[in-house]
């Protein structure tokens, strides 16, 4: 079983945005550091033509994603962690 939890690395400590549910203390973990900013699509083998095709396929969802109602989910994990 894999469980993913977002967090930040600060002052030598990883601070989780939320406590993982049903994960026993002492469980092994893998930490992956992400870069800020957009993804380098070329690093994933996605060229300009493939990116345009993906963008076109996903454009049907853009109106919903960009609606003001969806802003409530922008930082959902942070709000949930605060309780």
N, CA, C and O atoms as a GROMACS GRO file, in nm:
protein
  332
    1UNK      N    1   0.084  -0.118   0.000
    1UNK     CA    2   0.000   0.000   0.000
    1UNK      C    3   0.088   0.124   0.000
    1UNK      O    4   0.189   0.130   0.071
    2UNK      N    5   0.050   0.223  -0.080
    2UNK     CA    6   0.120   0.350  -0.083
    2UNK      C    7   0.026   0.461  -0.039
    2UNK      O    8  -0.092   0.461  -0.074
    3UNK      N    9   0.078   0.553   0.038
    3UNK     CA   10   0.002   0.670   0.082
    3UNK      C   11   0.085   0.792   0.049
    3UNK      O   12   0.203   0.798   0.084
    4UNK      N   13   0.024   0.891  -0.017
    4UNK     CA   14   0.095   1.014  -0.050
    4UNK      C   15   0.043   1.128   0.035
    4UNK      O   16  -0.078   1.142   0.055
    5UNK      N   17   0.135   1.209   0.085
    5UNK     CA   18   0.101   1.325   0.167
    5UNK      C   19   0.193   1.438   0.124
    5UNK      O   20   0.314   1.419   0.113
    6UNK      N   21   0.137   1.556   0.100
    6UNK     CA   22   0.219   1.672   0.067
    6UNK      C   23   0.282   1.730   0.192
    6UNK      O   24   0.233   1.711   0.303
    7UNK      N   25   0.390   1.800   0.173
    7UNK     CA   26   0.456   1.866   0.283
    7UNK      C   27   0.562   1.960   0.231
    7UNK      O   28   0.574   1.980   0.110
    8UNK      N   29   0.638   2.018   0.321
    8UNK     CA   30   0.749   2.105   0.284
    8UNK      C   31   0.873   2.068   0.364
    8UNK      O   32   0.863   2.019   0.477
    9UNK      N   33   0.988   2.093   0.306
    9UNK     CA   34   1.116   2.071   0.372
    9UNK      C   35   1.164   2.206   0.422
    9UNK      O   36   1.181   2.299   0.344
   10UNK      N   37   1.185   2.217   0.552
   10UNK     CA   38   1.225   2.344   0.610
   10UNK      C   39   1.317   2.319   0.728
   10UNK      O   40   1.284   2.243   0.819
   11UNK      N   41   1.431   2.382   0.727
   11UNK     CA   42   1.527   2.373   0.837
   11UNK      C   43   1.563   2.228   0.871
   11UNK      O   44   1.575   2.192   0.988
   12UNK      N   45   1.580   2.145   0.768
   12UNK     CA   46   1.621   2.007   0.790
   12UNK      C   47   1.510   1.914   0.833
   12UNK      O   48   1.536   1.798   0.866
   13UNK      N   49   1.386   1.963   0.834
   13UNK     CA   50   1.272   1.883   0.879
   13UNK      C   51   1.165   1.883   0.771
   13UNK      O   52   1.140   1.985   0.708
   14UNK      N   53   1.101   1.769   0.750
   14UNK     CA   54   0.989   1.761   0.657
   14UNK      C   55   0.861   1.777   0.738
   14UNK      O   56   0.833   1.699   0.829
   15UNK      N   57   0.785   1.880   0.704
   15UNK     CA   58   0.659   1.909   0.774
   15UNK      C   59   0.544   1.869   0.682
   15UNK      O   60   0.528   1.923   0.573
   16UNK      N   61   0.463   1.774   0.728
   16UNK     CA   62   0.352   1.725   0.649
   16UNK      C   63   0.233   1.819   0.658
   16UNK      O   64   0.208   1.878   0.763
   17UNK      N   65   0.160   1.833   0.547
   17UNK     CA   66   0.041   1.918   0.544
   17UNK      C   67  -0.074   1.854   0.621
   17UNK      O   68  -0.165   1.922   0.667
   18UNK      N   69  -0.069   1.722   0.634
   18UNK     CA   70  -0.172   1.650   0.708
   18UNK      C   71  -0.113   1.520   0.761
   18UNK      O   72  -0.012   1.472   0.710
   19UNK      N   73  -0.174   1.465   0.862
   19UNK     CA   74  -0.130   1.337   0.915
   19UNK      C   75  -0.188   1.225   0.828
   19UNK      O   76  -0.309   1.222   0.805
   20UNK      N   77  -0.105   1.133   0.780
   20UNK     CA   78  -0.158   1.024   0.699
   20UNK      C   79  -0.247   0.933   0.783
   20UNK      O   80  -0.214   0.899   0.897
   21UNK      N   81  -0.357   0.894   0.726
   21UNK     CA   82  -0.452   0.807   0.797
   21UNK      C   83  -0.406   0.662   0.792
   21UNK      O   84  -0.359   0.614   0.688
   22UNK      N   85  -0.418   0.593   0.900
   22UNK     CA   86  -0.392   0.450   0.911
   22UNK      C   87  -0.252   0.410   0.866
   22UNK      O   88  -0.233   0.305   0.805
   23UNK      N   89  -0.153   0.493   0.897
   23UNK     CA   90  -0.014   0.459   0.869
   23UNK      C   91   0.056   0.443   1.004
   23UNK      O   92   0.067   0.539   1.080
   24UNK      N   93   0.104   0.323   1.033
   24UNK     CA   94   0.166   0.300   1.164
   24UNK      C   95   0.298   0.374   1.179
   24UNK      O   96   0.372   0.393   1.082
   25UNK      N   97   0.327   0.416   1.300
   25UNK     CA   98   0.455   0.480   1.331
   25UNK      C   99   0.568   0.385   1.293
   25UNK      O  100   0.556   0.263   1.311
   26UNK      N  101   0.675   0.440   1.242
   26UNK     CA  102   0.789   0.358   1.202
   26UNK      C  103   0.780   0.301   1.061
   26UNK      O  104   0.865   0.223   1.020
   27UNK      N  105   0.675   0.340   0.987
   27UNK     CA  106   0.661   0.292   0.849
   27UNK      C  107   0.772   0.350   0.762
   27UNK      O  108   0.808   0.466   0.778
   28UNK      N  109   0.826   0.272   0.669
   28UNK     CA  110   0.928   0.324   0.578
   28UNK      C  111   0.866   0.427   0.483
   28UNK      O  112   0.749   0.417   0.448
   29UNK      N  113   0.947   0.524   0.442
   29UNK     CA  114   0.900   0.629   0.352
   29UNK      C  115   1.001   0.650   0.240
   29UNK      O  116   1.118   0.613   0.251
   30UNK      N  117   0.955   0.711   0.133
   30UNK     CA  118   1.039   0.761   0.024
   30UNK      C  119   1.005   0.908   0.010
   30UNK      O  120   0.888   0.944  -0.003
   31UNK      N  121   1.105   0.993   0.011
   31UNK     CA  122   1.083   1.137   0.000
   31UNK      C  123   1.131   1.182  -0.138
   31UNK      O  124   1.244   1.153  -0.177
   32UNK      N  125   1.046   1.253  -0.210
   32UNK     CA  126   1.080   1.307  -0.341
   32UNK      C  127   1.068   1.458  -0.334
   32UNK      O  128   0.962   1.510  -0.299
   33UNK      N  129   1.173   1.530  -0.367
   33UNK     CA  130   1.170   1.676  -0.364
   33UNK      C  131   1.123   1.727  -0.499
   33UNK      O  132   1.179   1.689  -0.603
   34UNK      N  133   1.023   1.812  -0.499
   34UNK     CA  134   0.966   1.869  -0.621
   34UNK      C  135   1.020   2.009  -0.643
   34UNK      O  136   1.048   2.081  -0.547
   35UNK      N  137   1.035   2.047  -0.768
   35UNK     CA  138   1.076   2.182  -0.800
   35UNK      C  139   0.954   2.271  -0.812
   35UNK      O  140   0.849   2.228  -0.858
   36UNK      N  141   0.969   2.396  -0.770
   36UNK     CA  142   0.862   2.493  -0.791
   36UNK      C  143   0.850   2.523  -0.939
   36UNK      O  144   0.948   2.513  -1.013
   37UNK      N  145   0.732   2.561  -0.980
   37UNK     CA  146   0.713   2.599  -1.120
   37UNK      C  147   0.652   2.486  -1.200
   37UNK      O  148   0.616   2.381  -1.146
   38UNK      N  149   0.640   2.508  -1.326
   38UNK     CA  150   0.578   2.411  -1.415
   38UNK      C  151   0.667   2.292  -1.442
   38UNK      O  152   0.788   2.294  -1.416
   39UNK      N  153   0.607   2.190  -1.495
   39UNK     CA  154   0.680   2.068  -1.530
   39UNK      C  155   0.753   2.087  -1.662
   39UNK      O  156   0.702   2.153  -1.753
   40UNK      N  157   0.870   2.029  -1.673
   40UNK     CA  158   0.944   2.029  -1.798
   40UNK      C  159   0.892   1.912  -1.880
   40UNK      O  160   0.937   1.798  -1.863
   41UNK      N  161   0.798   1.940  -1.968
   41UNK     CA  162   0.733   1.833  -2.044
   41UNK      C  163   0.832   1.756  -2.131
   41UNK      O  164   0.815   1.636  -2.151
   42UNK      N  165   0.933   1.822  -2.182
   42UNK     CA  166   1.033   1.751  -2.264
   42UNK      C  167   1.104   1.642  -2.185
   42UNK      O  168   1.142   1.540  -2.240
   43UNK      N  169   1.121   1.664  -2.056
   43UNK     CA  170   1.185   1.563  -1.971
   43UNK      C  171   1.100   1.437  -1.963
   43UNK      O  172   1.151   1.329  -1.931
   44UNK      N  173   0.971   1.450  -1.992
   44UNK     CA  174   0.881   1.334  -1.991
   44UNK      C  175   0.850   1.284  -2.131
   44UNK      O  176   0.760   1.202  -2.151
   45UNK      N  177   0.925   1.333  -2.229
   45UNK     CA  178   0.906   1.288  -2.366
   45UNK      C  179   0.785   1.349  -2.434
   45UNK      O  180   0.733   1.293  -2.530
   46UNK      N  181   0.739   1.464  -2.386
   46UNK     CA  182   0.622   1.530  -2.444
   46UNK      C  183   0.670   1.652  -2.520
   46UNK      O  184   0.716   1.750  -2.460
   47UNK      N  185   0.659   1.647  -2.654
   47UNK     CA  186   0.703   1.760  -2.735
   47UNK      C  187   0.588   1.861  -2.751
   47UNK      O  188   0.480   1.842  -2.696
   48UNK      N  189   0.613   1.967  -2.825
   48UNK     CA  190   0.514   2.074  -2.841
   48UNK      C  191   0.384   2.023  -2.903
   48UNK      O  192   0.276   2.064  -2.861
   49UNK      N  193   0.394   1.935  -3.001
   49UNK     CA  194   0.274   1.882  -3.067
   49UNK      C  195   0.191   1.798  -2.970
   49UNK      O  196   0.069   1.810  -2.965
   50UNK      N  197   0.259   1.712  -2.895
   50UNK     CA  198   0.188   1.628  -2.797
   50UNK      C  199   0.127   1.713  -2.687
   50UNK      O  200   0.017   1.684  -2.640
   51UNK      N  201   0.198   1.819  -2.644
   51UNK     CA  202   0.144   1.909  -2.541
   51UNK      C  203   0.019   1.979  -2.592
   51UNK      O  204  -0.078   1.994  -2.518
   52UNK      N  205   0.022   2.022  -2.718
   52UNK     CA  206  -0.096   2.088  -2.776
   52UNK      C  207  -0.214   1.992  -2.783
   52UNK      O  208  -0.328   2.031  -2.758
   53UNK      N  209  -0.187   1.866  -2.817
   53UNK     CA  210  -0.293   1.766  -2.823
   53UNK      C  211  -0.353   1.741  -2.684
   53UNK      O  212  -0.475   1.733  -2.670
   54UNK      N  213  -0.267   1.729  -2.584
   54UNK     CA  214  -0.316   1.711  -2.447
   54UNK      C  215  -0.398   1.831  -2.401
   54UNK      O  216  -0.504   1.815  -2.340
   55UNK      N  217  -0.348   1.950  -2.431
   55UNK     CA  218  -0.419   2.072  -2.394
   55UNK      C  219  -0.558   2.075  -2.458
   55UNK      O  220  -0.656   2.113  -2.393
   56UNK      N  221  -0.566   2.035  -2.585
   56UNK     CA  222  -0.695   2.032  -2.655
   56UNK      C  223  -0.790   1.931  -2.592
   56UNK      O  224  -0.909   1.958  -2.576
   57UNK      N  225  -0.737   1.814  -2.556
   57UNK     CA  226  -0.821   1.710  -2.494
   57UNK      C  227  -0.873   1.754  -2.357
   57UNK      O  228  -0.985   1.721  -2.319
   58UNK      N  229  -0.790   1.827  -2.283
   58UNK     CA  230  -0.828   1.869  -2.148
   58UNK      C  231  -0.906   2.000  -2.144
   58UNK      O  232  -0.956   2.039  -2.039
   59UNK      N  233  -0.916   2.068  -2.258
   59UNK     CA  234  -0.982   2.199  -2.261
   59UNK      C  235  -1.129   2.190  -2.221
   59UNK      O  236  -1.186   2.288  -2.173
   60UNK      N  237  -1.190   2.075  -2.240
   60UNK     CA  238  -1.331   2.059  -2.202
   60UNK      C  239  -1.350   2.077  -2.051
   60UNK      O  240  -1.460   2.112  -2.007
   61UNK      N  241  -1.246   2.054  -1.974
   61UNK     CA  242  -1.255   2.068  -1.828
   61UNK      C  243  -1.219   2.208  -1.779
   61UNK      O  244  -1.243   2.241  -1.663
   62UNK      N  245  -1.160   2.290  -1.866
   62UNK     CA  246  -1.107   2.420  -1.826
   62UNK      C  247  -1.212   2.509  -1.761
   62UNK      O  248  -1.184   2.574  -1.660
   63UNK      N  249  -1.331   2.514  -1.816
   63UNK     CA  250  -1.435   2.600  -1.760
   63UNK      C  251  -1.466   2.561  -1.615
   63UNK      O  252  -1.480   2.648  -1.529
   64UNK      N  253  -1.475   2.431  -1.588
   64UNK     CA  254  -1.500   2.385  -1.451
   64UNK      C  255  -1.381   2.415  -1.361
   64UNK      O  256  -1.399   2.465  -1.250
   65UNK      N  257  -1.260   2.386  -1.407
   65UNK     CA  258  -1.140   2.408  -1.327
   65UNK      C  259  -1.124   2.554  -1.289
   65UNK      O  260  -1.080   2.586  -1.178
   66UNK      N  261  -1.158   2.642  -1.383
   66UNK     CA  262  -1.137   2.785  -1.362
   66UNK      C  263  -1.254   2.856  -1.296
   66UNK      O  264  -1.247   2.976  -1.272
   67UNK      N  265  -1.360   2.784  -1.267
   67UNK     CA  266  -1.478   2.848  -1.207
   67UNK      C  267  -1.446   2.891  -1.064
   67UNK      O  268  -1.368   2.825  -0.995
   68UNK      N  269  -1.507   3.001  -1.018
   68UNK     CA  270  -1.482   3.050  -0.882
   68UNK      C  271  -1.513   2.946  -0.774
   68UNK      O  272  -1.449   2.944  -0.668
   69UNK      N  273  -1.610   2.860  -0.800
   69UNK     CA  274  -1.647   2.758  -0.701
   69UNK      C  275  -1.533   2.660  -0.674
   69UNK      O  276  -1.521   2.607  -0.564
   70UNK      N  277  -1.450   2.636  -0.774
   70UNK     CA  278  -1.340   2.540  -0.759
   70UNK      C  279  -1.223   2.597  -0.680
   70UNK      O  280  -1.136   2.521  -0.637
   71UNK      N  281  -1.219   2.727  -0.658
   71UNK     CA  282  -1.111   2.788  -0.581
   71UNK      C  283  -1.106   2.732  -0.439
   71UNK      O  284  -1.000   2.733  -0.376
   72UNK      N  285  -1.218   2.683  -0.392
   72UNK     CA  286  -1.222   2.624  -0.257
   72UNK      C  287  -1.130   2.503  -0.247
   72UNK      O  288  -1.088   2.468  -0.136
   73UNK      N  289  -1.097   2.440  -0.358
   73UNK     CA  290  -1.013   2.321  -0.357
   73UNK      C  291  -0.866   2.351  -0.386
   73UNK      O  292  -0.784   2.259  -0.386
   74UNK      N  293  -0.831   2.478  -0.411
   74UNK     CA  294  -0.693   2.512  -0.447
   74UNK      C  295  -0.594   2.468  -0.340
   74UNK      O  296  -0.487   2.416  -0.372
   75UNK      N  297  -0.626   2.489  -0.215
   75UNK     CA  298  -0.538   2.450  -0.105
   75UNK      C  299  -0.615   2.361  -0.006
   75UNK      O  300  -0.602   2.375   0.115
   76UNK      N  301  -0.693   2.272  -0.059
   76UNK     CA  302  -0.777   2.185   0.023
   76UNK      C  303  -0.697   2.107   0.126
   76UNK      O  304  -0.738   2.097   0.242
   77UNK      N  305  -0.584   2.052   0.085
   77UNK     CA  306  -0.503   1.970   0.177
   77UNK      C  307  -0.453   2.052   0.296
   77UNK      O  308  -0.442   1.998   0.406
   78UNK      N  309  -0.423   2.179   0.274
   78UNK     CA  310  -0.376   2.264   0.383
   78UNK      C  311  -0.492   2.294   0.479
   78UNK      O  312  -0.477   2.286   0.601
   79UNK      N  313  -0.607   2.329   0.422
   79UNK     CA  314  -0.723   2.359   0.505
   79UNK      C  315  -0.766   2.236   0.584
   79UNK      O  316  -0.803   2.247   0.701
   80UNK      N  317  -0.762   2.121   0.521
   80UNK     CA  318  -0.801   1.996   0.588
   80UNK      C  319  -0.706   1.966   0.704
   80UNK      O  320  -0.749   1.919   0.809
   81UNK      N  321  -0.576   1.993   0.685
   81UNK     CA  322  -0.478   1.966   0.789
   81UNK      C  323  -0.500   2.054   0.911
   81UNK      O  324  -0.471   2.015   1.023
   82UNK      N  325  -0.552   2.174   0.888
   82UNK     CA  326  -0.579   2.267   0.999
   82UNK      C  327  -0.702   2.227   1.078
   82UNK      O  328  -0.719   2.268   1.193
   83UNK      N  329  -0.788   2.145   1.016
   83UNK     CA  330  -0.907   2.097   1.086
   83UNK      C  331  -1.019   2.185   1.064
   83UNK      O  332  -1.128   2.161   1.115
   0.00000   0.00000   0.00000
